[in-house]
């Protein structure tokens, strides 16, 4: 199975969302930007999105996920991670033809 930029982007999102003690450094944001560029090139991320803004917001969504987990520990971690992945997928994927 081929490891796509989209797969690596979601893996990075999962890794930092599931490990709240890991710092979100500028390197993380740059890695999101690189993966977004690659995913735009292969068509799995909407080409109308601005790469640097998207990377910044992905990093911000990880911060928000961590805050939600702290505020609502009663919700299963897998459920919150699943919701985060759906939000990111719906936001980043190109619109489907109707």
C-alpha positions in Angstrom: 0.0 0.0 0.0 1.3 3.4 -0.9 1.8 6.0 1.8 0.3 9.2 0.4 0.8 12.8 1.5 -2.8 12.7 2.7 -2.0 9.6 4.9 1.0 11.3 6.3 -0.9 14.5 7.0 -3.6 12.5 9.0 -0.9 10.5 10.8 0.8 13.8 11.9 -2.5 15.2 13.0 -3.3 12.0 14.9 0.2 11.9 16.5 0.0 15.4 17.9 -3.7 15.2 18.9 -3.1 12.0 20.8 0.0 13.2 22.5 -0.8 16.5 24.2 2.6 16.7 25.9 4.4 17.0 22.6 5.2 20.6 21.7 3.7 22.1 18.6 6.8 23.8 17.2 7.2 25.8 14.0 8.7 22.6 12.5 5.3 20.9 13.0 3.6 23.7 11.1 6.2 23.6 8.3 5.6 19.8 8.1 1.9 20.4 7.7 2.6 22.9 5.0 4.9 20.5 3.1 2.3 17.7 3.3 -0.5 20.1 2.2 1.6 21.1 -0.8 2.2 17.4 -1.7 -1.5 16.6 -1.2 -2.6 19.5 -3.3 -0.3 18.3 -6.0 -1.8 14.8 -5.9 -5.4 16.1 -5.8 -6.3 15.0 -2.3 -6.4 18.5 -0.8 -8.4 21.4 -2.4 -6.0 23.5 -4.5 -7.9 26.7 -3.6 -6.6 26.5 0.0 -3.6 28.7 0.9 -0.9 26.3 2.1 0.6 28.4 4.9 -2.9 29.4 6.3 -4.0 25.8 6.1 -0.9 24.6 8.0 -1.4 27.3 10.7 -5.1 26.2 11.1 -4.2 22.5 11.3 -1.8 23.3 14.1 -4.5 25.4 15.7 -7.0 22.6 15.4 -4.6 20.3 17.3 -4.4 23.0 20.1 -8.3 23.1 20.1 -8.5 19.3 20.2 -6.2 19.3 23.3 -8.4 21.9 25.0 -11.6 20.0 24.2 -10.0 16.8 25.6 -9.1 18.7 28.8 -12.6 20.1 29.1 -14.4 16.9 28.4 -12.4 13.9 29.6 -15.6 11.9 29.8 -15.8 11.7 26.0 -13.8 8.7 24.7 -10.5 9.9 23.2 -11.2 7.8 20.0 -14.5 9.6 19.5 -12.9 13.0 19.7 -10.1 12.0 17.4 -12.6 10.6 14.9 -14.6 13.9 15.0 -11.3 15.9 14.4 -10.5 13.7 11.4 -14.0 14.1 9.9 -13.7 17.9 10.3 -10.3 18.0 8.7 -11.3 15.7 5.9 -14.4 17.7 5.0 -12.5 20.9 5.1 -9.4 19.9 3.1 -10.8 17.6 0.4 -11.8 19.2 -2.9 -15.5 19.6 -3.4 -17.2 16.6 -5.1 -19.0 17.2 -8.3 -22.7 17.1 -7.9 
